């Protein structure tokens, strides 16, 4: 039978479209700068309505008795002034452009970034955005915004003002009109080409796609008040059709323009009572709000697959228009009902299940009545006795946010279903009578919403009859959302002498720091959380919670004056049920890379990770200055503890653990049973069962039983009957029970031969509940025997407490924190884990360190966070208002105007003489100018060339313009690399041009380009060619190096007054000019140290004072130094900026004499990936001497690895150093210029010559090998306490036997081996014997294990010399993790990408 | 439904008692609150919570029997609402 021929009946409904999940949200609404604050306000029913701030519209407009179009009877609403902050520079937008842009564009960009971060796609997120398939759809009304208004004022209002004055004020002249216009325009924010693009309305969406590099469709939707829900509906459709994988959707409205208010006033839609009362019988109109709400949407199946946190699931959306059924202002029931029907049909949910409706609810009598009728009509009447669903409108708290209203409502509904809370709606004390007949009621307070299935719906109905409705519900599937990366959650820590001072500091928003016993630490210090901390402070008492707030008046570790301070105990967990994640971020913080783990079995990995984490965390805490007084471990955690105590030398424990035979970790037929009750309860319950023992007595609520399978089954039945919680553990090692005794011998043996040292910190045993013995043989016995003895952790906790332990830190993941707190319940103590599965390693470590700080431990919290630039970037607060412009310069109008006649006072001979003289001067000036113009007309003079010798002998000051700092007194000049500053070249150009056209003054320079460094060692002769293009323009070329066009004039132009020097978000630079040079921010020596004082740095520039110095080009070079310093302070990478071109220089006088002081203002115009451009002004005595437009610096590629090496080479290694003289350079993809810099940094003159002689292909490996070699030596010497060493002080050369030899201070008996391959190099330096290193690629033919062996053999043969022919290759004797023992020599290996590195160890 | 709200209230109170620290007073404990992600409840605290539940509702609920049917991952992922549902279910019977 042909199945395909049989037709299905077509009556079956369309399958429901796949549901869409809300996985991220962000918002700004009145009273709420962020999502957390919004949720808080929704829950608490906060009324965020206020009187209009005067900056939004002038109080003059308020007149309750006027009916004029420009007078409003209402003056309250919802405003977000001061709440909208944008990190414009972070998005690559210059402050001047940001200030001129439509504010909602920048605000939307910031919120998009926040919403994505909330969804786990943050900057530090650990997963990539599906950028090509991510869309942006925003509801935005095409209403007039602040940006458009400002533009309008510039272009139209200014002219209107002038035109009115001209018409009305007799005697006013053009000069005065220009003055009025100029003053008016100067009071507006800047307007220019940069800002104009910010006024294009669709940029609100497309700028997000542009700045966040998204490839999906990005556009705005305007459907009046339904806009946001329409945007959500379109986003859902895009996701459901598979066209998009992720979509940002929401609504935006930042406008309280007077025109907008006028419209609503004229319509009579605003409340005369100044109160918005949705669904109250007294309602008389709406209040206008504003804000932005963005949601991150994704198909539910994808969200579940990705373990996203799901706020709510969107099941259906419906959109409908009223058709002809409505007038523009009066809604139609038909259109609303149709939208609801469309949303619910096929969405898979029953309207009868509705639990909450977030209504359109504007508080207008007609609108609310229509909406209630629709709800009654669609959801049916109230069922007698049934609980009513909740009806509300967030407009009662924030006003009507217009196109963003749907987003405000949807975010509210999503939070309600997510948290299971029915939310209140305000000012509805007298509900509309019609409500009684519906299934809904309005709640004055929040109430729990305990249904397992929580279904909600959101309305948004727009002017003109456009209706949107969305149906959503909570995510039902119980899942464990992935821990979202919250690495950068931030921490505020404060110490003060007493509570009052602490409170003051918190209130005043003090920065982290201070002294005193009264301490506080607050994770994620948002304003809302600071409030919470204040409340906790006021409440009294200490806080030791898991909510990221710690507070102690006198911490447990703080010396109290009387009695001993409490003691700090580190606890090392053993292997528990959950496999702990590794801690790569903590390793990075310690400057290390975790070894790859591919060679380990799961069980080995589990055990190895527990140890590795314990060690990393102990080391990280030690690095912060935290030292424990006591140590203890749980089960095999005691071994980690032995190492932390110093009992086991570092290398030995690895060997011990790595060679544990995994088979020995399982005792057949033996099972562990964890029981949730104390020993007193469990023992009688399981009495009489054979082959069953208590292996762990952990705390009053947990013991662990160990026994034969049959015995455990028996115990389970008894426990089940007694309703005692219990579960079987997923491992069967038989540890801590007699069952393990037959397997103990190998452990005993291994411990017997293991070298032990004395403990430096006392380690307590959970077997004896006392410190480990002094005698090392007894230590060996206890360390082995504890495997067959019960773990008495509860008793140990009590003994530790008796010994003074008050603060317990668990170094790894585990249950010990719970055990301790259960045992010590009610007694003062703190137990905290330094690792939690919910957070990245560093984040939880920071929390543990913060808690320790509060308890009085000496913790250097600052070291946990990467060093910030001297002046952190302050977010730009967006200015939302366009206040009326007030002018302040009164017009001085003449009483009797005589427009054209010159002022003439007859009978005054002195004056007449003066006038004659003035006219004469004027004439002669014109004559000179005419003569000049005439002389400019004929053909320009011929080109002239001259040469100039440049060297340190002709220009000794250039020694102070050397790019590469070297050890003081270093004799090889070329190693310093002295170069001619670009500003000296400018002077050469000006002089050459002036010489070519005698009698003229060089007043400017244009189109300057520098092609390459002009280095002066060895000495160089340059040819300077001056080619007049016209009488007033000369092109000057320094052949092979640079060029520019000099402008000439008969005299200096009149100098303009110095411009303003205000910067946005200005703050002190933070370092002094002296420090700038001493700390080598600048490479310049004394002759070029012309920055006298650093003043302010801001988002858009920097200011300072310069002193003219005799060295050629020193003054303008110092201006360039200021510019360069801004880049160093304000950008994260590629911080070294060097001038490459200048658009225009204007000079207004001769060069200042040495000693003269000039004020310099640098204004940044553009910050791009590779270039940064600025305008500069130098002024003396209030007048401008020099104005530079378009000075462009090239940003040299300097990553986090190169930057410290550039600043202080002698103190930093470029290679990764692994201690013991090993250095690895893994440096792919570096640009040529950056690599050239490295070569200059690391190689002396002979080595540079050797490099240049190599074929190009061999140069990179050779260079990286030399760097690795020198850093291996520098690392070893540093470890041995040697002084700082510059790379040029070491010479590495190939010896006769193919090995490298090193010469230099303290390097006499150093032996060295280097291997390189591509962009990878490894070097090992040791004393006294030959080292060996090797790099071997992993390939299909040579898989990892084989490559490891191969590399190890190669390294060994490097160390021992070539293998004699016929001799068999070295055999592996032993393997321990990545270490191999070949013929008695241990070789370490490391996988790096597709290569294995190997090196011999001692 | 109001029964569940009451149960949620009781359970939230017990959680606060078990944790016994100031911070938990400020936390909204709702149906969707996760024991591990939101409250960071230690396994031992969970045991103590079970003890309290048994004290409040006695033999009417079988918390142990309910949990013994779950995998460790499920127990870790538990939300307060699931516990409320379970208790409500037991009380109805």
Interface residues (C-beta under 8 A of the other chain):
Chain A: X43 X387 X418 X419 X420 X421 X447 X448 X449 X450 X451 X452 X454 X474 X478 X479 X480 X481 X483 X532 X536 X539 X541 X543 X544 X545 X546 X547 X549 X577 X578 X676 X677 X698 X699 X701 X702 X719 X720 X723 X724 X725 X726 X727 X730 X815 X817 X818 X819 X821 X822 X825 X826 X836 X837 X838
Chain B: X1 X2 X4 X5 X7 X8 X9 X20 X21 X22 X23 X24 X26 X27 X28 X30 X31 X32 X33 X34 X36 X37 X39 X40 X42 X43 X44 X45 X47 X48 X50 X51 X54 X59 X62 X63 X64 X65 X67 X68 X72 X73 X74 X76 X77 X78 X79 X81 X82 X84 X85
